């Protein structure tokens, strides 16, 4: 899952997501910035996201690169 240019590994968090793991599953491999903001996630939710394992980073015009 991609958020703010960072690719996160969300596998271990999926069962704990308040909206259900299948909601995250629908967004795997995608940039979730717009959906994350549309869902009005809290600052706490953003901190939880940023604490997840990082798989890589994306820059403009590039493919994901390993972290």
N, CA, C and O of each residue as an XYZ file, in Angstrom:
268
protein
N       0.844     -1.152      0.000
C       0.000      0.000      0.000
C       0.907      1.238      0.000
O       1.903      1.279      0.722
N       0.563      2.234     -0.802
C       1.408      3.416     -0.951
C       0.728      4.628     -0.310
O      -0.441      4.916     -0.569
N       1.488      5.327      0.529
C       0.986      6.538      1.176
C       2.123      7.538      1.248
O       3.172      7.262      1.830
N       1.911      8.691      0.658
C       2.897      9.776      0.636
C       4.249      9.301      0.099
O       5.299      9.667      0.628
N       4.211      8.480     -0.960
C       5.427      8.030     -1.618
C       6.137      6.878     -0.940
O       7.200      6.453     -1.392
N       5.568      6.367      0.136
C       6.181      5.261      0.872
C       5.319      4.017      0.683
O       4.094      4.072      0.791
N       5.978      2.894      0.399
C       5.275      1.621      0.239
C       5.342      0.889      1.576
O       6.420      0.571      2.077
N       4.153      0.628      2.146
C       4.068     -0.018      3.451
C       3.616     -1.469      3.331
O       2.817     -1.812      2.460
N       4.141     -2.321      4.222
C       3.697     -3.702      4.351
C       2.578     -3.709      5.384
O       2.819     -3.469      6.567
N       1.365     -3.982      4.942
C       0.193     -3.895      5.824
C      -0.352     -5.261      6.250
O      -1.374     -5.329      6.934
N       0.315     -6.344      5.855
C      -0.204     -7.692      6.113
C      -0.541     -7.932      7.586
O      -1.632     -8.409      7.897
N       0.371     -7.612      8.482
C       0.145     -7.895      9.900
C      -0.911     -6.977     10.516
O      -1.536     -7.329     11.517
N      -1.110     -5.798      9.916
C      -2.091     -4.848     10.462
C      -3.521     -5.140      9.988
O      -4.482     -4.746     10.649
N      -3.662     -5.818      8.866
C      -4.982     -6.011      8.263
C      -6.038     -6.542      9.231
O      -7.144     -6.003      9.248
N      -5.758     -7.577     10.044
C      -6.789     -8.075     10.956
C      -7.194     -7.071     12.037
O      -8.281     -7.175     12.606
N      -6.325     -6.102     12.319
C      -6.595     -5.121     13.373
C      -7.272     -3.848     12.870
O      -7.692     -3.017     13.675
N      -7.385     -3.682     11.549
C      -7.968     -2.454     11.002
C      -9.436     -2.344     11.420
O     -10.203     -3.283     11.210
N      -9.839     -1.213     12.006
C     -11.227     -1.055     12.472
C     -12.271     -1.257     11.376
O     -13.388     -1.689     11.661
N     -11.925     -0.954     10.139
C     -12.861     -1.125      9.033
C     -12.839     -2.523      8.441
O     -13.608     -2.830      7.529
N     -11.957     -3.373      8.960
C     -11.834     -4.739      8.470
C     -10.675     -4.899      7.511
O     -10.356     -3.994      6.741
N     -10.058     -6.045      7.567
C      -8.909     -6.339      6.713
C      -9.247     -6.336      5.240
O      -8.401     -6.007      4.409
N     -10.500     -6.707      4.899
C     -10.870     -6.740      3.484
C     -10.884     -5.339      2.874
O     -10.662     -5.181      1.674
N     -11.143     -4.328      3.696
C     -11.098     -2.946      3.201
C      -9.679     -2.604      2.765
O      -9.476     -2.000      1.711
N      -8.711     -2.985      3.564
C      -7.312     -2.772      3.187
C      -6.978     -3.623      1.965
O      -6.294     -3.158      1.053
N      -7.452     -4.854      1.944
C      -7.184     -5.755      0.836
C      -7.603     -5.182     -0.498
O      -6.964     -5.440     -1.517
N      -8.671     -4.408     -0.500
C      -9.146     -3.781     -1.735
C      -8.195     -2.710     -2.250
O      -8.308     -2.281     -3.398
N      -7.256     -2.273     -1.409
C      -6.351     -1.183     -1.773
C      -4.886     -1.611     -1.879
O      -4.002     -0.770     -2.040
N      -4.633     -2.908     -1.790
C      -3.244     -3.384     -1.861
C      -2.606     -3.012     -3.194
O      -3.213     -3.166     -4.254
N      -1.380     -2.524     -3.124
C      -0.637     -2.142     -4.326
C      -1.034     -0.805     -4.904
O      -0.564     -0.424     -5.976
N      -1.896     -0.088     -4.206
C      -2.405      1.188     -4.724
C      -1.992      2.358     -3.829
O      -1.669      2.182     -2.654
N      -2.012      3.547     -4.416
C      -1.805      4.774     -3.664
C      -3.109      5.087     -2.940
O      -4.154      5.228     -3.575
N      -3.053      5.195     -1.616
C      -4.277      5.364     -0.827
C      -4.460      6.775     -0.274
O      -5.360      7.007      0.533
N      -3.626      7.713     -0.693
C      -3.685      9.058     -0.108
C      -5.079      9.662     -0.168
O      -5.587     10.138      0.847
N      -5.700      9.650     -1.332
C      -7.017     10.277     -1.481
C      -8.070      9.544     -0.652
O      -8.869     10.180      0.036
N      -8.075      8.216     -0.713
C      -9.046      7.446      0.061
C      -8.822      7.615      1.558
O      -9.783      7.684      2.325
N      -7.565      7.683      1.980
C      -7.229      7.873      3.395
C      -7.797      9.198      3.889
O      -8.401      9.260      4.960
N      -7.603     10.251      3.107
C      -8.119     11.572      3.492
C      -9.645     11.611      3.411
O     -10.294     12.203      4.274
N     -10.224     10.985      2.382
C     -11.682     10.964      2.241
C     -12.349     10.266      3.420
O     -13.466     10.616      3.800
N     -11.669      9.281      4.001
C     -12.220      8.553      5.143
C     -12.048      9.337      6.440
O     -12.456      8.874      7.506
N     -11.447     10.515      6.355
C     -11.245     11.401      7.509
C     -10.530     10.692      8.662
O     -10.946     10.771      9.817
N      -9.437      9.993      8.312
C      -8.633      9.351      9.336
C      -8.045     10.405     10.271
O      -7.786     11.538      9.864
N      -7.842     10.025     11.504
C      -7.297     10.922     12.518
C      -5.775     10.994     12.411
O      -5.152     10.239     11.665
N      -5.196     11.913     13.168
C      -3.736     12.002     13.232
C      -3.168     10.708     13.809
O      -2.086     10.267     13.421
N      -3.902     10.109     14.735
C      -3.471      8.839     15.328
C      -3.391      7.756     14.261
O      -2.439      6.976     14.240
N      -4.377      7.700     13.378
C      -4.374      6.712     12.293
C      -3.173      6.922     11.377
O      -2.563      5.957     10.916
N      -2.836      8.177     11.115
C      -1.681      8.473     10.260
C      -0.391      8.007     10.941
O       0.506      7.489     10.276
N      -0.295      8.187     12.262
C       0.883      7.728     12.990
C       0.973      6.205     12.957
O       2.063      5.648     12.827
N      -0.178      5.528     13.076
C      -0.187      4.073     12.973
C       0.331      3.630     11.609
O       1.126      2.696     11.507
N      -0.125      4.304     10.574
C       0.308      3.977      9.210
C       1.814      4.141      9.095
O       2.494      3.271      8.551
N       2.335      5.236      9.595
C       3.758      5.523      9.462
C       4.631      4.607     10.315
O       5.847      4.562     10.128
N       4.018      3.876     11.252
C       4.762      2.935     12.087
C       4.846      1.541     11.448
O       5.554      0.671     11.955
N       4.127      1.330     10.338
C       4.146      0.032      9.663
C       5.489     -0.176      8.969
O       6.187      0.788      8.653
N       5.854     -1.454      8.731
C       7.121     -1.725      8.035
C       7.138     -1.106      6.628
O       6.158     -1.192      5.888
N       8.255     -0.490      6.284
C       8.424      0.143      4.976
C       9.071     -0.868      4.029
O      10.090     -1.482      4.344
N       8.445     -1.022      2.855
C       8.940     -1.940      1.833
C       9.790     -1.198      0.814
O      10.744     -1.756      0.272
N       9.448      0.056      0.550
C      10.190      0.841     -0.430
C       9.647      2.245     -0.512
O       8.778      2.641      0.265
N      10.173      2.998     -1.469
C       9.734      4.380     -1.676
C       9.538      4.605     -3.162
O      10.183      3.969     -3.997
N       8.644      5.514     -3.474
C       8.363      5.853     -4.866
C       8.660      7.337     -5.078
O       8.244      8.190     -4.293
N       9.386      7.621     -6.153
C       9.624      9.002     -6.537
C       8.983      9.199     -7.904
O       8.701      8.223     -8.600
N       8.755     10.423     -8.291
C       8.135     10.694     -9.586
C       8.923     10.034    -10.698
O      10.146     10.150    -10.779
N       8.192      9.340    -11.551
C       8.820      8.724    -12.714
C       9.634      7.482    -12.423
O      10.450      7.067    -13.246
N       9.420      6.877    -11.250
C      10.211      5.689    -10.928
C       9.308      4.551    -10.487
O       8.134      4.741    -10.168
N       9.889      3.374    -10.479
C       9.240      2.204     -9.925
C       9.555      2.158     -8.436
O      10.479      2.833     -7.985
N       8.794      1.363     -7.652
C       9.117      1.257     -6.224
C      10.554      0.798     -6.034
O      11.032     -0.090     -6.742
N      11.239      1.409     -5.074
C      12.603      1.004     -4.778
C      12.636      0.408     -3.375
O      11.903      0.870     -2.500
N      13.465     -0.602     -3.140
C      13.538     -1.205     -1.804
C      13.946     -0.188     -0.764
O      14.701      0.742     -1.047
N      13.440     -0.371      0.447
C      13.763      0.522      1.560
C      15.169      0.271      2.045
O      15.626      0.927      2.981
